[in-house]
Amino acid sequence: MKSLPRAILMLAVLTVLTGLVYPLAITAIAAIVFPEQSGGSLAYVNGRIVGSHLIGQNFADSAYFWPRPSATNYSAMPSGGSNLNPISHALRTAIDARRDAFRSANGLSANDTVPNDMLFISGSGLDPDISPDAARLQIGRIARKRHLTNPQQAALSSLFERSIIPPQLGFLGSTHINVLQLNKDLNQLGGCNTMQE
């Protein structure tokens, strides 16, 4: 019984240290050292939040770069994949439909290869990035939809090249493009800006 008060005191001290002091200290340090990341990597347009660079969102308008497909319509609450078996007929049908739709929308031939990230849903359904190949194939559609002039089309190609993000530390992950950031920058070229609506 003599050890009971000590055990209760130790429990109280550790609860305060690990449940209150430590989390608050780490949160404060993160807010100072990484203010943007600790705040959710939010994206702003004219002072209004339009999304997070960490969470994919649906850009259905043909004037924008399209993200990867999502099983949850880009909702963060029920995030997840389709969980379809690799040999599932439903999965094959969905892939074929996505391939045909992507080729049709972007003026591609039946022989043009559609990148896998435009065909397969990510594990979370919220992947914010696409491959450079997937973005490159969309440039022509976007230029036509926005009625871009030749100088603007050159600027769009330059914007695409600048948006390519290499793997972290040169070897972690793959080369990718953040769709939200690219579409934000795209609005600077003119022709359309539904992010403001």
N, C-alpha and C positions, 0 to 999 in steps of 0.2 A: 504493500500500500504506500510505502514511502516513495516509490518511484512514480506513482500515478501523477502527483502534481508536476513533477519534472517532465513527464511525457506530455501532459496537457500544455505546459509552457512551451516545450519544444515544438509541438504541433502548431501552436498559435504563432510562434516566431517564424517558423518555416512557411506557414500559410501567408503571412504578411510579406516575407521576403520573396518567395517564389510566385505568389499569386497576385501581388500588388506592386512591390518595389521593382522587381526585375522587369515585368512587362512594361511598366511606365517608363523605366530608364531606357529600354531598348526602343520603345516607340519614340521617345524624345530624341535619342541619338539618330534614329532613322529619319526623323523629320528635319533634322539639321543637316545631316550628311547627304541624304537622298530625298529632298523635298518632293520632287515630282513623282518618283516611284512610290514613296510611302503614301502619297495621296491618291494612288490608283492609276497613275499615268494617264490622267484625263486629257482629252483633246478639246480645245476651245475654238469657236469661230465667233468673232465679234463679241467676246466676253461670255458667250453661251456655251455650255457643255454639250458637245455633239457625240460623245462616246469616250471609250477608253482604248488606248493603243494595245491593251492586253486582251481585249474581248472582241471577237469578230461580230460584225453586224451586217444586216442585209442591205446591199445596194442593188436593188432590182432595176433601177433606171439604166437604160442603155448608154447614157452619157457618162457613166462611171465605171471604174474597174470593179469587176464582180469578185466576191470572196469565194472560199470553198463552200460546198453545199453543207447544210446543217440538218441534223435529224430533229432538232428542237426549235427550228425557225429562229435560231440565234438567241433563244431565251436562256439566261444564266441560271434560273431556278431549277429546271429539270435537265440540266446539261448532260450530254451523253451521246454515244454513237447509236447506230441503228441496231447493233447486235445481231445482224443477219449473218448466217453461216456463209463462209467463203464459196460454197457451192450452191447457195440458195438461188432459186429461179427468180425470186423477187429482187435480189441484189443485182443479178445479171440484167434484168429488165430495167431497173433504175439506172444502172451504168449506161446502158445503150441509149436510154432516153436523154440522159445528161449529155452524152457525147453528141447525139444528133442535134440537140438544142444549142449546144455551144458552137458546133460547126455552122449551123444555120445563122445564128445571131452574128457571128464574126466573119461570115463570108468565106469559110474554109471549104476545101474540097473533101470528098469522102476519103481521100488518101492522106490528108493531113492528120498528124498525130495530136490528140488532145492530151495534155498533161494529166497525170493521175490525180493531182490535187483538185482538178475540176470535175473529176468523176467520182471520187471516193469521199465520204464524210469523214471528218476527223474524229478521234476518240471522244473529244469533249463536245463537238458540234460548235465550238466557239473559237476555232483557230483564227487568229487575226491576220495571218500571213498567207501569201501564195508564192509560188516559185516565179522566178523571172520569166521563164518560158510561158507560164499561164498569163502573166501580165502582158508580155510582148504580143501575144496573139490577139489581144483585145484593143491594141492601139488603133488599128484601122477603123474599127467600129466606133470608137469614141471620137475620133477625128471627124468621121462622117456625121455622127449624131450632133456634134457641137458646131458643125460647119466651120472648122478651123481653117484659117488661111495657111499658105505655105510656111511663113515664118512661125506661126503658131504650132504647126505640125512639127517643125524642127525643134521648137521649144518643148513640145510634148515628148519627143524622143529623148531629148537631153534630160528632161525631168525623170523619165523612166530610168535612164542610166544612173542618175544620181540617187535614186531611191533604192537601189540594190544594196542589201545589207549582207556583208560576208559572215561566215560562221564565227561565233564567239571564240576569241583567242586563236582564230585561224583554223580550228578543227572541231569545235563543238557545234553540232547541228549542221544545217545546210544553208546555202545561200537563199535568201528570201526577200520579200518586199512586204512592208506593212500596208495593208489595203486602205485603212482609214487615213494614214498620213499621206499616202499617194493621192487619194481622192481630195483631201484638203488642199494639197498643193495644186492639184489639177484645176480647182476652181479659180486659181489665179490666172489661168489662160483665157478664161471667159467662155461664153457660149451657154453656160448653164450653172446654176448654183442652188440646188434644192436643199443643201445643208442649212440655208438661211431661213427656210420656210418653217 
